[in-house]
Amino acid sequence: MKKLIPVLFVLICAVSLGLTGCKGKGAANTINIGGIFPLSGDVAVYGVEARKGIELAIEEINAAGGIDGKKVVLIAEDDTGNPEITVNAYRKLTSKDKVSIIIGSLTSGCTIAITSLAQAQKVVLVAPAATAPAVTDAGDYIFRACFIDPFQGTVGGAFAFDTLKAKRAAVLFDNGNDYSLGLTENFVAAFQKAGGTIVARESYITKDVDFNAQITKIKAANPDVVYLPDYYSTVALIAKQLRAQGVNTQGTPVPIVGADGWDGLTENAGDEVLNGFYSNHYSSDSTETRVVNFVRDFTAKFNTVPNAFSALGYDSMYLVKDAIVNAGSTDATAVRNALAATKGAYLTGNLSFDGKRNPVKSAVVQEIVKGADGKLTTVYKTTVNP
């Protein structure tokens, strides 16, 4: 019996170590960050590009020694752009993977589906590109890296009136999408405040593919600009039907204006989106040193030019990294407090947070043009400050 005691002791220790191994040396040397993105589905380009930006940031952070000597690891989940799946991804990350900091999701509807959960469980949530104002309403653990729709819609209205010199605007929007509705309301308010007139205000339902009835009414209203506040896949369909009906101003195709949901349009549309302009978070052809370096390194790693979602993902990771460093801890409450006090220069602009944890920063407007290779691309048009 006495000979069995040492053996039993060893076995008990081995089992104990096996049960607590996740808290041992390996775990102590890593910082796990959760990520929720649409990596498939209709808006997959948003999530794929944001994750690439985060991966580049993590690669740089780890190459520089990590955070306090600890390696950063991204645990990414695909929500397909579906809020129900977003909730499942959140629960998996928090219950199984035990993360206390999550970057995601990308669209406003998916992000809002998990903000109350994150707030209740004191999980820091940083949304790279969810622009609806309600995203941060759940409480003080919810942040975003992007400007919000009221500012972006205002940018669109001011740009249409001041830069395009438009006086008569038509709006075609998704009546069931908070993103599209918010942009519409603020575009209309800004355009009218500047002195313009809304001559047509037409709506459709999410997943519609035939917009000809609405476009017929828009054409009859004779606008000199059309605002299309939706995601790139829908905008591509609308633009094609708009051009097919010959909606022109002074003999040329009417300018179309949109917002950051257009990112990805140049890879998913044709010449019908020329004379198109949209507000965005950064421009890849900026001459600022940090942007030049980012575009160079991103292109070398992924063989594509980074879009705004790539930049916002990159900034989101650096916001988290800086907050952890400033907090001196990965404790969610300490990170939350450090994030709220953020004030610094990031890829998408000089950034600080207001009382609702929305960033205060500028927006750019990009124009869709044909490059020297004959392919669609974007060029910087102007910057609009808050």
Buried (B, 14 or more C-beta within 10 A) or exposed (E): EEEEEEEEEEEEEEEEEEEEEEEEEEBEEBBBBBBBBBBEBBBBBBBBBBBBBBBBBBEBBBEEEBBEEBBBBBBBBBBBBBBEBBBBBBEBBBEEBEBBBBBBBBBBBBBBBBBEBBBEBBBBBBBBBBBBBBBBEBBBBBBBBBBBBBBBBBBBBBBBBBBBEBBBBBBBBBEEBBBBBBBBBBBBBBBBEBEBEBBBBBBBEEEBEEBEEBBEBBBEBBBBBBBBBBBBBBBBBBBBBBBEBEBEBEEEBBBBBBBBBBBBBBBBBEEBBBBBBBBBBBBBBBEEEEBEEBBEBBEEEBEEEBBBBBBBBBBBBBBBBBBBEBBEBBBBBBBBBBBBEBEEEBBBBEBEBEEBBBBBBBBBBBBBBEEEEEEBBBEBBBEBEE
